[in-house]
Amino acid sequence: MSMSASPSNPTPAGDDRNLVAVDATTAVTFEEKVQLFWKKNKTAVFALCGVVLLAIIGKEAWDYMARQKQLDVQNAYAAATTPEQLKAFAAAHPNDPLGGIAELRIADEAYKAGKSDEAVAAYDRAMNALKEGPLVARAKIGHALAKVQGGKVADASAELKKIADDANALKAVRAEAAYNLTSLAVDGRNATEAQKYVDQLMQIDITSPWTQRGMALRATLPTPTAAEAAAPGVKKEDASSGVQVKLPGK
């Protein structure tokens, strides 16, 4: 019997896939390139995934701790029911908004008690803690009024003017500041200043209760006669008080 010259397991013609190892120079298909990339970089990929996972877990843990801390602060604020506890809370949380609210309450109480220096200091701390928002505006007005209470009228007027002239502030806040300026002018018997701030009140918000109150205050100043206004020695503010304000409904 003759023997066949062909091998028992011939390799199909043209099938040379197993003859050359796939590397960066021989990879042709996308699949081969992906396999080659994975083989070289799988350790780095696993490490990167681990870092990302740890970062996500860390952020969630941090957020949870922050929420828990804020909850603790809120509970502590709610528990501060006496002036001493409120002062202790404010001292322990000087940069927290609730600490600022506590300082605002402390300042209000000091103002009511006639302790102007304590009130000014507490309003300062409240503004530093609150930083922005309507409560800051309230603290600014309280700060100025506490200075009035302490006899520092010029400083207080400058602060109130700054608030009243701030076009970015809330109308209600500006109107309150302008009303207090009107009140100071009336206390000083300065009709010119009083009228100026009433005019400003009407420009800010003619319908505001502060405007109505300011107009009523302005009307309490006496109106000099023409002879009195022209007489020598008459104060400038008295001579200028001939401006009359007509109250609504009058």
Rosetta constraint file for C-alpha pairs under 8 A:
AtomPair CA 6 CA 10 HARMONIC 7.36 0.50
AtomPair CA 11 CA 15 HARMONIC 7.05 0.50
AtomPair CA 16 CA 20 HARMONIC 7.43 0.50
AtomPair CA 21 CA 26 HARMONIC 7.76 0.50
AtomPair CA 22 CA 26 HARMONIC 5.44 0.50
AtomPair CA 22 CA 27 HARMONIC 5.59 0.50
AtomPair CA 22 CA 32 HARMONIC 7.51 0.50
AtomPair CA 22 CA 36 HARMONIC 7.84 0.50
AtomPair CA 23 CA 27 HARMONIC 5.74 0.50
AtomPair CA 23 CA 36 HARMONIC 6.92 0.50
AtomPair CA 24 CA 33 HARMONIC 7.72 0.50
AtomPair CA 24 CA 36 HARMONIC 7.42 0.50
AtomPair CA 27 CA 32 HARMONIC 5.50 0.50
AtomPair CA 27 CA 33 HARMONIC 5.77 0.50
AtomPair CA 27 CA 36 HARMONIC 7.90 0.50
AtomPair CA 28 CA 32 HARMONIC 6.54 0.50
AtomPair CA 28 CA 33 HARMONIC 7.05 0.50
AtomPair CA 29 CA 33 HARMONIC 6.43 0.50
AtomPair CA 30 CA 34 HARMONIC 6.16 0.50
AtomPair CA 31 CA 35 HARMONIC 6.17 0.50
AtomPair CA 32 CA 36 HARMONIC 6.09 0.50
AtomPair CA 33 CA 37 HARMONIC 6.08 0.50
AtomPair CA 34 CA 38 HARMONIC 6.07 0.50
AtomPair CA 35 CA 39 HARMONIC 6.08 0.50
AtomPair CA 36 CA 40 HARMONIC 6.37 0.50
AtomPair CA 37 CA 41 HARMONIC 5.91 0.50
AtomPair CA 37 CA 42 HARMONIC 7.81 0.50
AtomPair CA 38 CA 42 HARMONIC 5.02 0.50
AtomPair CA 41 CA 45 HARMONIC 6.14 0.50
AtomPair CA 42 CA 46 HARMONIC 6.11 0.50
AtomPair CA 43 CA 47 HARMONIC 6.20 0.50
AtomPair CA 44 CA 48 HARMONIC 6.09 0.50
AtomPair CA 45 CA 49 HARMONIC 6.17 0.50
AtomPair CA 46 CA 50 HARMONIC 6.18 0.50
AtomPair CA 47 CA 51 HARMONIC 6.29 0.50
AtomPair CA 48 CA 52 HARMONIC 6.24 0.50
AtomPair CA 49 CA 53 HARMONIC 6.07 0.50
AtomPair CA 50 CA 54 HARMONIC 6.10 0.50
AtomPair CA 51 CA 55 HARMONIC 6.13 0.50
AtomPair CA 52 CA 56 HARMONIC 6.26 0.50
AtomPair CA 53 CA 57 HARMONIC 6.19 0.50
AtomPair CA 54 CA 58 HARMONIC 5.88 0.50
AtomPair CA 55 CA 59 HARMONIC 6.10 0.50
AtomPair CA 56 CA 60 HARMONIC 6.25 0.50
AtomPair CA 57 CA 61 HARMONIC 6.11 0.50
AtomPair CA 58 CA 62 HARMONIC 6.05 0.50
AtomPair CA 59 CA 63 HARMONIC 6.07 0.50
AtomPair CA 60 CA 64 HARMONIC 6.09 0.50
AtomPair CA 61 CA 65 HARMONIC 6.18 0.50
AtomPair CA 62 CA 66 HARMONIC 6.12 0.50
AtomPair CA 63 CA 67 HARMONIC 6.13 0.50
AtomPair CA 64 CA 68 HARMONIC 6.08 0.50
AtomPair CA 65 CA 69 HARMONIC 5.98 0.50
AtomPair CA 66 CA 70 HARMONIC 6.14 0.50
AtomPair CA 67 CA 71 HARMONIC 6.13 0.50
AtomPair CA 68 CA 72 HARMONIC 6.24 0.50
AtomPair CA 69 CA 73 HARMONIC 6.27 0.50
AtomPair CA 70 CA 74 HARMONIC 6.14 0.50
AtomPair CA 71 CA 75 HARMONIC 6.19 0.50
AtomPair CA 72 CA 76 HARMONIC 6.14 0.50
AtomPair CA 73 CA 77 HARMONIC 6.14 0.50
AtomPair CA 73 CA 98 HARMONIC 7.89 0.50
AtomPair CA 74 CA 78 HARMONIC 6.21 0.50
AtomPair CA 74 CA 98 HARMONIC 7.53 0.50
AtomPair CA 75 CA 79 HARMONIC 6.21 0.50
AtomPair CA 76 CA 80 HARMONIC 6.42 0.50
AtomPair CA 76 CA 89 HARMONIC 7.30 0.50
AtomPair CA 77 CA 86 HARMONIC 7.58 0.50
AtomPair CA 77 CA 89 HARMONIC 6.71 0.50
AtomPair CA 77 CA 98 HARMONIC 7.10 0.50
AtomPair CA 77 CA 102 HARMONIC 7.94 0.50
AtomPair CA 80 CA 85 HARMONIC 4.86 0.50
AtomPair CA 80 CA 86 HARMONIC 5.09 0.50
AtomPair CA 80 CA 89 HARMONIC 7.00 0.50
AtomPair CA 81 CA 85 HARMONIC 6.44 0.50
AtomPair CA 81 CA 86 HARMONIC 6.71 0.50
AtomPair CA 82 CA 86 HARMONIC 6.10 0.50
AtomPair CA 83 CA 87 HARMONIC 6.17 0.50
AtomPair CA 83 CA 106 HARMONIC 7.34 0.50
AtomPair CA 84 CA 88 HARMONIC 6.21 0.50
AtomPair CA 85 CA 89 HARMONIC 6.09 0.50
AtomPair CA 86 CA 90 HARMONIC 6.16 0.50
AtomPair CA 86 CA 102 HARMONIC 6.17 0.50
AtomPair CA 86 CA 106 HARMONIC 7.48 0.50
AtomPair CA 87 CA 91 HARMONIC 6.12 0.50
AtomPair CA 87 CA 102 HARMONIC 7.42 0.50
AtomPair CA 87 CA 103 HARMONIC 7.50 0.50
AtomPair CA 87 CA 106 HARMONIC 7.23 0.50
AtomPair CA 88 CA 92 HARMONIC 6.20 0.50
AtomPair CA 89 CA 93 HARMONIC 6.22 0.50
AtomPair CA 89 CA 99 HARMONIC 6.78 0.50
AtomPair CA 89 CA 102 HARMONIC 7.46 0.50
AtomPair CA 90 CA 94 HARMONIC 5.77 0.50
AtomPair CA 90 CA 98 HARMONIC 7.89 0.50
AtomPair CA 90 CA 99 HARMONIC 4.54 0.50
AtomPair CA 90 CA 100 HARMONIC 7.09 0.50
AtomPair CA 90 CA 102 HARMONIC 5.71 0.50
AtomPair CA 90 CA 103 HARMONIC 6.12 0.50
AtomPair CA 91 CA 99 HARMONIC 7.61 0.50
AtomPair CA 92 CA 99 HARMONIC 7.89 0.50
AtomPair CA 93 CA 98 HARMONIC 7.67 0.50
AtomPair CA 93 CA 99 HARMONIC 5.11 0.50
AtomPair CA 94 CA 99 HARMONIC 5.50 0.50
AtomPair CA 94 CA 100 HARMONIC 6.98 0.50
AtomPair CA 94 CA 125 HARMONIC 7.67 0.50
AtomPair CA 94 CA 129 HARMONIC 6.14 0.50
AtomPair CA 95 CA 99 HARMONIC 6.65 0.50
AtomPair CA 95 CA 100 HARMONIC 7.38 0.50
AtomPair CA 95 CA 128 HARMONIC 7.56 0.50
AtomPair CA 95 CA 129 HARMONIC 4.81 0.50
AtomPair CA 95 CA 130 HARMONIC 7.81 0.50
AtomPair CA 96 CA 100 HARMONIC 6.46 0.50
AtomPair CA 96 CA 129 HARMONIC 5.98 0.50
AtomPair CA 96 CA 130 HARMONIC 7.41 0.50
AtomPair CA 97 CA 101 HARMONIC 6.32 0.50
AtomPair CA 97 CA 129 HARMONIC 5.75 0.50
AtomPair CA 97 CA 130 HARMONIC 5.07 0.50
AtomPair CA 98 CA 102 HARMONIC 6.14 0.50
AtomPair CA 99 CA 103 HARMONIC 6.24 0.50
AtomPair CA 99 CA 126 HARMONIC 7.51 0.50
AtomPair CA 99 CA 129 HARMONIC 6.71 0.50
AtomPair CA 100 CA 104 HARMONIC 6.20 0.50
AtomPair CA 100 CA 125 HARMONIC 6.86 0.50
AtomPair CA 100 CA 126 HARMONIC 4.22 0.50
AtomPair CA 100 CA 127 HARMONIC 6.90 0.50
AtomPair CA 100 CA 128 HARMONIC 7.46 0.50
AtomPair CA 100 CA 129 HARMONIC 4.71 0.50
AtomPair CA 100 CA 130 HARMONIC 5.24 0.50
AtomPair CA 101 CA 105 HARMONIC 6.35 0.50
AtomPair CA 101 CA 126 HARMONIC 6.56 0.50
AtomPair CA 101 CA 130 HARMONIC 7.49 0.50
AtomPair CA 101 CA 135 HARMONIC 7.97 0.50
AtomPair CA 102 CA 106 HARMONIC 6.24 0.50
AtomPair CA 102 CA 126 HARMONIC 7.68 0.50
AtomPair CA 103 CA 107 HARMONIC 6.03 0.50
AtomPair CA 103 CA 122 HARMONIC 5.49 0.50
AtomPair CA 103 CA 123 HARMONIC 6.70 0.50
AtomPair CA 103 CA 125 HARMONIC 6.46 0.50
AtomPair CA 103 CA 126 HARMONIC 5.01 0.50
AtomPair CA 104 CA 108 HARMONIC 6.19 0.50
AtomPair CA 104 CA 122 HARMONIC 6.68 0.50
AtomPair CA 104 CA 123 HARMONIC 5.98 0.50
AtomPair CA 104 CA 126 HARMONIC 5.48 0.50
AtomPair CA 104 CA 139 HARMONIC 6.68 0.50
AtomPair CA 105 CA 109 HARMONIC 6.30 0.50
AtomPair CA 106 CA 110 HARMONIC 6.24 0.50
AtomPair CA 106 CA 119 HARMONIC 7.44 0.50
AtomPair CA 106 CA 122 HARMONIC 6.54 0.50
AtomPair CA 107 CA 111 HARMONIC 6.09 0.50
AtomPair CA 107 CA 118 HARMONIC 6.97 0.50
AtomPair CA 107 CA 119 HARMONIC 4.29 0.50
AtomPair CA 107 CA 120 HARMONIC 7.07 0.50
AtomPair CA 107 CA 121 HARMONIC 7.71 0.50
AtomPair CA 107 CA 122 HARMONIC 4.89 0.50
AtomPair CA 107 CA 123 HARMONIC 5.63 0.50
AtomPair CA 108 CA 112 HARMONIC 6.21 0.50
AtomPair CA 108 CA 119 HARMONIC 6.77 0.50
AtomPair CA 108 CA 142 HARMONIC 7.63 0.50
AtomPair CA 109 CA 113 HARMONIC 6.21 0.50
AtomPair CA 109 CA 119 HARMONIC 7.74 0.50
AtomPair CA 110 CA 114 HARMONIC 6.29 0.50
AtomPair CA 110 CA 115 HARMONIC 5.04 0.50
AtomPair CA 110 CA 116 HARMONIC 6.77 0.50
AtomPair CA 110 CA 118 HARMONIC 6.11 0.50
AtomPair CA 110 CA 119 HARMONIC 5.01 0.50
AtomPair CA 111 CA 115 HARMONIC 5.59 0.50
AtomPair CA 111 CA 116 HARMONIC 5.72 0.50
AtomPair CA 111 CA 118 HARMONIC 7.85 0.50
AtomPair CA 111 CA 119 HARMONIC 5.35 0.50
AtomPair CA 111 CA 146 HARMONIC 6.25 0.50
AtomPair CA 114 CA 149 HARMONIC 7.33 0.50
AtomPair CA 115 CA 119 HARMONIC 6.19 0.50
AtomPair CA 116 CA 120 HARMONIC 6.08 0.50
AtomPair CA 116 CA 146 HARMONIC 5.09 0.50
AtomPair CA 116 CA 147 HARMONIC 6.59 0.50
AtomPair CA 116 CA 149 HARMONIC 6.03 0.50
AtomPair CA 116 CA 150 HARMONIC 5.35 0.50
AtomPair CA 117 CA 121 HARMONIC 6.29 0.50
AtomPair CA 117 CA 146 HARMONIC 7.53 0.50
AtomPair CA 117 CA 147 HARMONIC 7.84 0.50
AtomPair CA 117 CA 150 HARMONIC 7.09 0.50
AtomPair CA 118 CA 122 HARMONIC 6.15 0.50
AtomPair CA 119 CA 123 HARMONIC 6.05 0.50
AtomPair CA 119 CA 143 HARMONIC 7.24 0.50
AtomPair CA 119 CA 146 HARMONIC 6.22 0.50
AtomPair CA 120 CA 124 HARMONIC 6.20 0.50
AtomPair CA 120 CA 142 HARMONIC 7.94 0.50
AtomPair CA 120 CA 143 HARMONIC 5.27 0.50
AtomPair CA 120 CA 144 HARMONIC 7.99 0.50
AtomPair CA 120 CA 146 HARMONIC 5.88 0.50
AtomPair CA 120 CA 147 HARMONIC 6.87 0.50
AtomPair CA 121 CA 125 HARMONIC 6.41 0.50
AtomPair CA 122 CA 126 HARMONIC 6.11 0.50
AtomPair CA 123 CA 127 HARMONIC 6.21 0.50
AtomPair CA 123 CA 139 HARMONIC 5.54 0.50
AtomPair CA 123 CA 140 HARMONIC 7.24 0.50
AtomPair CA 123 CA 142 HARMONIC 6.94 0.50
AtomPair CA 123 CA 143 HARMONIC 5.57 0.50
AtomPair CA 124 CA 128 HARMONIC 6.35 0.50
AtomPair CA 124 CA 139 HARMONIC 7.81 0.50
AtomPair CA 124 CA 143 HARMONIC 7.26 0.50
AtomPair CA 125 CA 129 HARMONIC 6.24 0.50
AtomPair CA 126 CA 130 HARMONIC 5.99 0.50
AtomPair CA 126 CA 136 HARMONIC 7.47 0.50
AtomPair CA 126 CA 139 HARMONIC 6.83 0.50
AtomPair CA 127 CA 131 HARMONIC 5.63 0.50
AtomPair CA 127 CA 132 HARMONIC 7.80 0.50
AtomPair CA 127 CA 136 HARMONIC 5.43 0.50
AtomPair CA 127 CA 139 HARMONIC 6.34 0.50
AtomPair CA 127 CA 140 HARMONIC 7.42 0.50
AtomPair CA 130 CA 135 HARMONIC 7.33 0.50
AtomPair CA 130 CA 136 HARMONIC 6.20 0.50
AtomPair CA 131 CA 136 HARMONIC 6.58 0.50
AtomPair CA 132 CA 136 HARMONIC 5.57 0.50
AtomPair CA 132 CA 137 HARMONIC 7.99 0.50
AtomPair CA 133 CA 137 HARMONIC 6.98 0.50
AtomPair CA 134 CA 138 HARMONIC 6.35 0.50
AtomPair CA 135 CA 139 HARMONIC 6.14 0.50
AtomPair CA 136 CA 140 HARMONIC 6.19 0.50
AtomPair CA 137 CA 141 HARMONIC 6.39 0.50
AtomPair CA 137 CA 173 HARMONIC 6.76 0.50
AtomPair CA 138 CA 142 HARMONIC 6.18 0.50
AtomPair CA 138 CA 173 HARMONIC 7.51 0.50
AtomPair CA 139 CA 143 HARMONIC 5.92 0.50
AtomPair CA 140 CA 144 HARMONIC 6.35 0.50
AtomPair CA 140 CA 159 HARMONIC 7.82 0.50
AtomPair CA 141 CA 145 HARMONIC 6.23 0.50
AtomPair CA 141 CA 159 HARMONIC 7.95 0.50
AtomPair CA 141 CA 160 HARMONIC 6.83 0.50
AtomPair CA 141 CA 177 HARMONIC 6.75 0.50
AtomPair CA 142 CA 146 HARMONIC 6.01 0.50
AtomPair CA 143 CA 147 HARMONIC 6.45 0.50
AtomPair CA 143 CA 156 HARMONIC 7.95 0.50
AtomPair CA 144 CA 148 HARMONIC 6.43 0.50
AtomPair CA 144 CA 155 HARMONIC 7.60 0.50
AtomPair CA 144 CA 156 HARMONIC 4.49 0.50
AtomPair CA 144 CA 157 HARMONIC 7.37 0.50
AtomPair CA 144 CA 159 HARMONIC 6.09 0.50
AtomPair CA 144 CA 160 HARMONIC 6.53 0.50
AtomPair CA 145 CA 149 HARMONIC 6.20 0.50
AtomPair CA 145 CA 156 HARMONIC 6.59 0.50
AtomPair CA 146 CA 150 HARMONIC 6.26 0.50
AtomPair CA 147 CA 151 HARMONIC 6.28 0.50
AtomPair CA 147 CA 152 HARMONIC 5.08 0.50
AtomPair CA 147 CA 153 HARMONIC 6.58 0.50
AtomPair CA 147 CA 155 HARMONIC 7.18 0.50
AtomPair CA 147 CA 156 HARMONIC 5.59 0.50
AtomPair CA 148 CA 152 HARMONIC 5.28 0.50
AtomPair CA 148 CA 153 HARMONIC 4.85 0.50
AtomPair CA 148 CA 156 HARMONIC 5.84 0.50
AtomPair CA 152 CA 156 HARMONIC 6.25 0.50
AtomPair CA 153 CA 157 HARMONIC 5.98 0.50
AtomPair CA 154 CA 158 HARMONIC 6.33 0.50
AtomPair CA 155 CA 159 HARMONIC 6.43 0.50
AtomPair CA 156 CA 160 HARMONIC 6.19 0.50
AtomPair CA 157 CA 161 HARMONIC 6.00 0.50
AtomPair CA 157 CA 181 HARMONIC 6.59 0.50
AtomPair CA 158 CA 162 HARMONIC 6.31 0.50
AtomPair CA 159 CA 163 HARMONIC 6.53 0.50
AtomPair CA 160 CA 164 HARMONIC 6.12 0.50
AtomPair CA 160 CA 177 HARMONIC 5.24 0.50
AtomPair CA 160 CA 178 HARMONIC 7.07 0.50
AtomPair CA 160 CA 180 HARMONIC 7.59 0.50
AtomPair CA 160 CA 181 HARMONIC 6.81 0.50
AtomPair CA 161 CA 165 HARMONIC 5.98 0.50
AtomPair CA 161 CA 177 HARMONIC 7.13 0.50
AtomPair CA 161 CA 178 HARMONIC 7.18 0.50
AtomPair CA 161 CA 181 HARMONIC 7.49 0.50
AtomPair CA 162 CA 166 HARMONIC 6.23 0.50
AtomPair CA 163 CA 169 HARMONIC 7.35 0.50
AtomPair CA 163 CA 173 HARMONIC 7.53 0.50
AtomPair CA 163 CA 174 HARMONIC 5.81 0.50
AtomPair CA 163 CA 177 HARMONIC 6.30 0.50
AtomPair CA 164 CA 173 HARMONIC 7.56 0.50
AtomPair CA 164 CA 174 HARMONIC 4.24 0.50
AtomPair CA 164 CA 175 HARMONIC 6.64 0.50
AtomPair CA 164 CA 176 HARMONIC 7.92 0.50
AtomPair CA 164 CA 177 HARMONIC 5.36 0.50
AtomPair CA 164 CA 178 HARMONIC 5.47 0.50
AtomPair CA 165 CA 174 HARMONIC 7.15 0.50
AtomPair CA 166 CA 174 HARMONIC 7.21 0.50
AtomPair CA 169 CA 173 HARMONIC 6.72 0.50
AtomPair CA 169 CA 174 HARMONIC 6.54 0.50
AtomPair CA 170 CA 174 HARMONIC 6.31 0.50
AtomPair CA 171 CA 175 HARMONIC 5.95 0.50
AtomPair CA 171 CA 204 HARMONIC 6.33 0.50
AtomPair CA 171 CA 205 HARMONIC 6.88 0.50
AtomPair CA 172 CA 176 HARMONIC 6.17 0.50
AtomPair CA 172 CA 208 HARMONIC 7.50 0.50
AtomPair CA 173 CA 177 HARMONIC 6.34 0.50
AtomPair CA 174 CA 178 HARMONIC 6.20 0.50
AtomPair CA 174 CA 204 HARMONIC 7.29 0.50
AtomPair CA 175 CA 179 HARMONIC 6.03 0.50
AtomPair CA 175 CA 201 HARMONIC 5.82 0.50
AtomPair CA 175 CA 204 HARMONIC 6.48 0.50
AtomPair CA 175 CA 205 HARMONIC 7.16 0.50
AtomPair CA 175 CA 208 HARMONIC 7.38 0.50
AtomPair CA 175 CA 210 HARMONIC 6.00 0.50
AtomPair CA 175 CA 211 HARMONIC 7.01 0.50
AtomPair CA 176 CA 180 HARMONIC 6.30 0.50
AtomPair CA 176 CA 210 HARMONIC 6.00 0.50
AtomPair CA 177 CA 181 HARMONIC 6.36 0.50
AtomPair CA 178 CA 182 HARMONIC 6.22 0.50
AtomPair CA 178 CA 197 HARMONIC 5.86 0.50
AtomPair CA 178 CA 198 HARMONIC 7.61 0.50
AtomPair CA 178 CA 200 HARMONIC 7.06 0.50
AtomPair CA 178 CA 201 HARMONIC 6.16 0.50
AtomPair CA 179 CA 183 HARMONIC 6.20 0.50
AtomPair CA 179 CA 197 HARMONIC 7.18 0.50
AtomPair CA 179 CA 198 HARMONIC 7.52 0.50
AtomPair CA 179 CA 201 HARMONIC 7.14 0.50
AtomPair CA 179 CA 210 HARMONIC 5.85 0.50
AtomPair CA 179 CA 211 HARMONIC 6.90 0.50
AtomPair CA 179 CA 213 HARMONIC 7.48 0.50
AtomPair CA 179 CA 214 HARMONIC 5.43 0.50
AtomPair CA 180 CA 184 HARMONIC 6.23 0.50
AtomPair CA 181 CA 185 HARMONIC 6.22 0.50
AtomPair CA 181 CA 194 HARMONIC 7.58 0.50
AtomPair CA 181 CA 197 HARMONIC 6.66 0.50
AtomPair CA 182 CA 186 HARMONIC 6.18 0.50
AtomPair CA 182 CA 193 HARMONIC 7.17 0.50
AtomPair CA 182 CA 194 HARMONIC 4.78 0.50
AtomPair CA 182 CA 195 HARMONIC 7.65 0.50
AtomPair CA 182 CA 197 HARMONIC 5.46 0.50
AtomPair CA 182 CA 198 HARMONIC 6.65 0.50
AtomPair CA 182 CA 214 HARMONIC 6.17 0.50
AtomPair CA 182 CA 217 HARMONIC 7.54 0.50
AtomPair CA 182 CA 218 HARMONIC 7.41 0.50
AtomPair CA 183 CA 187 HARMONIC 6.14 0.50
AtomPair CA 183 CA 194 HARMONIC 7.43 0.50
AtomPair CA 183 CA 214 HARMONIC 7.23 0.50
AtomPair CA 183 CA 217 HARMONIC 6.86 0.50
AtomPair CA 184 CA 188 HARMONIC 6.25 0.50
AtomPair CA 185 CA 189 HARMONIC 6.19 0.50
AtomPair CA 185 CA 190 HARMONIC 5.14 0.50
AtomPair CA 185 CA 191 HARMONIC 6.95 0.50
AtomPair CA 185 CA 193 HARMONIC 5.66 0.50
AtomPair CA 185 CA 194 HARMONIC 5.03 0.50
AtomPair CA 186 CA 190 HARMONIC 5.82 0.50
AtomPair CA 186 CA 191 HARMONIC 6.69 0.50
AtomPair CA 186 CA 194 HARMONIC 5.97 0.50
AtomPair CA 186 CA 217 HARMONIC 6.88 0.50
AtomPair CA 186 CA 218 HARMONIC 6.62 0.50
AtomPair CA 186 CA 221 HARMONIC 6.99 0.50
AtomPair CA 189 CA 221 HARMONIC 6.89 0.50
AtomPair CA 189 CA 237 HARMONIC 6.91 0.50
AtomPair CA 189 CA 238 HARMONIC 7.45 0.50
AtomPair CA 190 CA 194 HARMONIC 6.22 0.50
AtomPair CA 190 CA 237 HARMONIC 4.67 0.50
AtomPair CA 190 CA 238 HARMONIC 6.96 0.50
AtomPair CA 190 CA 241 HARMONIC 7.80 0.50
AtomPair CA 191 CA 195 HARMONIC 5.97 0.50
AtomPair CA 191 CA 218 HARMONIC 7.20 0.50
AtomPair CA 191 CA 221 HARMONIC 6.75 0.50
AtomPair CA 191 CA 237 HARMONIC 5.30 0.50
AtomPair CA 191 CA 238 HARMONIC 6.58 0.50
AtomPair CA 191 CA 240 HARMONIC 6.21 0.50
AtomPair CA 191 CA 241 HARMONIC 4.76 0.50
AtomPair CA 192 CA 196 HARMONIC 6.23 0.50
AtomPair CA 192 CA 237 HARMONIC 5.72 0.50
AtomPair CA 192 CA 240 HARMONIC 5.71 0.50
AtomPair CA 192 CA 241 HARMONIC 6.40 0.50
AtomPair CA 193 CA 197 HARMONIC 6.35 0.50
AtomPair CA 194 CA 198 HARMONIC 6.23 0.50
AtomPair CA 194 CA 218 HARMONIC 5.99 0.50
AtomPair CA 195 CA 199 HARMONIC 6.09 0.50
AtomPair CA 195 CA 218 HARMONIC 6.66 0.50
AtomPair CA 195 CA 243 HARMONIC 7.70 0.50
AtomPair CA 196 CA 200 HARMONIC 6.33 0.50
AtomPair CA 197 CA 201 HARMONIC 6.06 0.50
AtomPair CA 198 CA 202 HARMONIC 6.30 0.50
AtomPair CA 198 CA 211 HARMONIC 6.85 0.50
AtomPair CA 198 CA 214 HARMONIC 5.96 0.50
AtomPair CA 198 CA 215 HARMONIC 6.14 0.50
AtomPair CA 198 CA 218 HARMONIC 7.49 0.50
AtomPair CA 199 CA 203 HARMONIC 6.36 0.50
AtomPair CA 200 CA 204 HARMONIC 6.15 0.50
AtomPair CA 201 CA 205 HARMONIC 6.12 0.50
AtomPair CA 201 CA 206 HARMONIC 6.62 0.50
AtomPair CA 201 CA 210 HARMONIC 7.58 0.50
AtomPair CA 201 CA 211 HARMONIC 5.31 0.50
AtomPair CA 201 CA 214 HARMONIC 7.69 0.50
AtomPair CA 202 CA 206 HARMONIC 4.22 0.50
AtomPair CA 202 CA 207 HARMONIC 7.86 0.50
AtomPair CA 202 CA 211 HARMONIC 6.28 0.50
AtomPair CA 205 CA 211 HARMONIC 7.14 0.50
AtomPair CA 206 CA 211 HARMONIC 6.11 0.50
AtomPair CA 206 CA 212 HARMONIC 7.94 0.50
AtomPair CA 207 CA 211 HARMONIC 6.87 0.50
AtomPair CA 207 CA 212 HARMONIC 7.58 0.50
AtomPair CA 208 CA 212 HARMONIC 6.71 0.50
AtomPair CA 209 CA 213 HARMONIC 6.18 0.50
AtomPair CA 210 CA 214 HARMONIC 5.98 0.50
AtomPair CA 211 CA 215 HARMONIC 6.17 0.50
AtomPair CA 212 CA 216 HARMONIC 6.29 0.50
AtomPair CA 212 CA 247 HARMONIC 7.93 0.50
AtomPair CA 213 CA 217 HARMONIC 6.26 0.50
AtomPair CA 214 CA 218 HARMONIC 6.19 0.50
AtomPair CA 215 CA 219 HARMONIC 6.30 0.50
AtomPair CA 215 CA 245 HARMONIC 6.73 0.50
AtomPair CA 215 CA 247 HARMONIC 6.87 0.50
AtomPair CA 216 CA 220 HARMONIC 6.84 0.50
AtomPair CA 216 CA 247 HARMONIC 7.00 0.50
AtomPair CA 217 CA 221 HARMONIC 7.64 0.50
AtomPair CA 218 CA 245 HARMONIC 7.20 0.50
AtomPair CA 219 CA 244 HARMONIC 7.00 0.50
AtomPair CA 219 CA 245 HARMONIC 6.00 0.50
AtomPair CA 221 CA 241 HARMONIC 7.10 0.50
AtomPair CA 222 CA 238 HARMONIC 7.86 0.50
AtomPair CA 222 CA 241 HARMONIC 6.97 0.50
AtomPair CA 223 CA 238 HARMONIC 7.65 0.50
AtomPair CA 223 CA 241 HARMONIC 5.48 0.50
AtomPair CA 223 CA 242 HARMONIC 5.00 0.50
AtomPair CA 223 CA 243 HARMONIC 7.56 0.50
AtomPair CA 223 CA 244 HARMONIC 7.57 0.50
AtomPair CA 224 CA 228 HARMONIC 5.77 0.50
AtomPair CA 224 CA 229 HARMONIC 6.02 0.50
AtomPair CA 224 CA 238 HARMONIC 6.83 0.50
AtomPair CA 224 CA 239 HARMONIC 6.64 0.50
AtomPair CA 224 CA 241 HARMONIC 6.81 0.50
AtomPair CA 224 CA 242 HARMONIC 6.06 0.50
AtomPair CA 225 CA 229 HARMONIC 6.14 0.50
AtomPair CA 225 CA 242 HARMONIC 7.67 0.50
AtomPair CA 226 CA 230 HARMONIC 6.24 0.50
AtomPair CA 227 CA 231 HARMONIC 6.00 0.50
AtomPair CA 228 CA 234 HARMONIC 7.04 0.50
AtomPair CA 228 CA 239 HARMONIC 7.37 0.50
AtomPair CA 229 CA 234 HARMONIC 6.58 0.50
AtomPair CA 229 CA 238 HARMONIC 7.28 0.50
AtomPair CA 229 CA 239 HARMONIC 4.45 0.50
AtomPair CA 229 CA 240 HARMONIC 7.58 0.50
AtomPair CA 230 CA 234 HARMONIC 7.65 0.50
AtomPair CA 230 CA 239 HARMONIC 7.49 0.50
AtomPair CA 234 CA 238 HARMONIC 6.68 0.50
AtomPair CA 234 CA 239 HARMONIC 6.41 0.50
AtomPair CA 235 CA 239 HARMONIC 6.18 0.50
AtomPair CA 236 CA 240 HARMONIC 6.19 0.50
AtomPair CA 237 CA 241 HARMONIC 6.29 0.50
AtomPair CA 238 CA 242 HARMONIC 7.87 0.50
AtomPair CA 246 CA 250 HARMONIC 6.60 0.50
